[in-house]
Amino acid sequence: MTEVKAAAGADVPGDLGAEMLGFVQELKAFRSEIQNRLEAQEERMTMLDRKTISRARAPLSAEADQGAPHQKAFDAYIRHGDDGALRGLPLEGKAMTTGSDGGFLVAPTVAMQVQEALNVTASLRRVANVVAVESASYEVLVDMGDIAHGWATEATAQAETGTPTVQRVVIPVHELSAMPKASQRLLDDAAFDVETWLAGRIAEKFARAEAMAFIGGDGVNKPRGILTHAKAPNGTATNVQIGTIPSGGNGDFAATNPANALIDLVYALGAQYRANASFVMNSKTAAAVRKMRDADGRFLWADSLAMGQPAQLLGYPVLVCEDMPDIAQGSHSIAFGDFRSAYTIVERPDLRVLRDPFSAKPHVLFYATKRVGGGVTDARAVKLMVFG
């Protein structure tokens, strides 16, 4: 400013020098104002970006949601037995209040982990129809015959068509329970992720019990399995009986051309079901089947070409389920069918847990319960191979 004044006083008239000084001052004020506005705008944009990212992105770990009321309340109940906060949460909000059958609904993160673990286990759940209900049973109507039809012309009267036969299938839900235990010292450790541990233990026990019941359950306080449903030789089986195909051998496959029995099993199933059909067998049976070759020496079994995809047998996927019986005299060791049509699994989405620090002192028991049921809804959609 001093240099401008000196220059203005020495080289220009007084009025022009004053104008130049005023212009320079206004320019500096304008520049300072613009800079302040830009800084304020940048701070505002940064704040908006942080809020947007925090809302859109899922938490990277379970620790990110520890401040949620239901999460903290459930953690306090599991670790210390403090259920005061759980009783105060509304059912419509986080579904954490007690029920008439005792216990508390688990935190959503735990229930989700258990459900995801059940869905990836090698059981009939992976290929069957799974339905979530809120009632004590599930009813479905199955059309047991084709819809009657006829041809009409303008000159002749149309005769009345017949009505299809409909079967009513009722699948009740049963209570499945598990009781993992942990020491109180371990629960008092703040670094111990009690929710992940509890979800893993519950899912492990539920998966084993479910898989066994869906295959061989007798229907008494448990789901009725596919192998305990009414069966008959395929030529005489009715619409409510599962048809069986002989293996051709005595407690084994036939000595010559053993693969013929598998081909008979495939084509015994109706064409409308073969499009979505799959094989179900255990590991020992799979070991015997994958040694079979066709007349040209090619294996009938084709391993998966991509990770996560099932192996193929005669062009159909194979589910290896260890609860299927081994090959033996009179066993039904191989099932083939459209299990989404043949078998329905019914479950209630809630998972309850009751903390019991008294029955196994000094350990703490966690009595977890879930309601699930299952049954055959369409026996025509599945066939079994019987080893005579």
Salt bridges, closest charged atoms under 4 A:
GLU33 OE2 - ARG37 NH2 2.84
ASP75 OD1 - ARG79 NE 3.04
ASP83 OD2 - ARG87 NH2 3.08
ASP101 OD1 - ARG352 NE 3.40
ASP101 OD2 - ARG371 NH2 3.77
GLU134 OE1 - ARG348 NH2 3.92
GLU139 OE2 - ARG168 NH2 2.79
ASP188 OD1 - HIS80 ND1 3.79
GLU204 OE1 - ARG201 NH1 3.88
GLU204 OE2 - ARG208 NH2 2.86
GLU210 OE2 - ARG125 NH2 2.84
ASP218 OD1 - LYS222 NZ 3.37
ASP294 OD2 - ARG298 NE 2.98
ASP296 OD2 - ARG298 NH2 3.29
ASP303 OD1 - ARG290 NH2 2.79
ASP326 OD2 - LYS284 NZ 3.60
GLU347 OE1 - ARG125 NH2 3.07
GLU347 OE1 - LYS370 NZ 3.49
ASP350 OD2 - ARG352 NE 3.88
ASP378 OD1 - ARG380 NE 2.99
